[in-house]
Amino acid sequence: MERGHGTSLRLVPVDWHPRQQEYFWSEEWQERMQRSLQHLAEGRVKAYGNVEELIGELENASDNKD
């Protein structure tokens, strides 16, 4: 909001988040976030002791897709 001449006020639109975060506020991304939060709440997560374990599981999953 800006003050105009005399007693008038002018409403000026303002972005409420940085442009580089625009993707995050898209409907698709918000649906993905909701799904992820639901998985967390249901305990559908897995912790790895190190990055090698994670990479090994990802490679096995990729091999099993074919």
N, C-alpha and C positions, 0 to 999 in steps of 0.2 A: 504494500500500500504506500502510495506517495501522496504528499500534500500538494494540492494544486494551488491555483491563485485564489486568494480569499479563504473561504471556508470549505471549498470542494476537496474531495479525496478521490484519488484515482487508484483502481486496483490493477496491479501489474503481476502477471503470472510468473511464478518462480518454480524452477525444477526442484523437486523434493529429494532427488538423488542424483549423483553424478552420472553423466551420460555413459561412461564406460561400464556402469553397472546395469544398464538397460536390460540386458539379457536376463538378469536375475529376476526381474519383475514381470517377465512375460508369463502368460498363462501356462504354457508348457513347462517352464522351469519351476513355477510354483507347484504344479502337480507333482513333479519329480521330488521336490523338497518334502511335500506332504507324504508321499510314498516312503521316502527314506526315513522320515520321523516315525511313521507307523512301523516300519521294520525294526527300528531301534526299540520302540516301546514293546514290541512282541519278542524281543531278544533274538531277532534274526540277524545277528552280526557275528563276526569271528575275529579274534585277535591273533596276531602272529608274533612269534618271538623275535623274528628278524625279517628283513626284506627278502632274503633268499627263499624262505618258506612261502612267502606270498607269491614270488615269481614262479616257484615250482608249481604251486596250485593253479595259477593262471595258465601256465604252459600245459598242464595236464587237462584243464578244462578246454583249452583250445584244441588239443589233440583229440579229445573225445567228441568234439562237434562234427568232425568229418565223417 
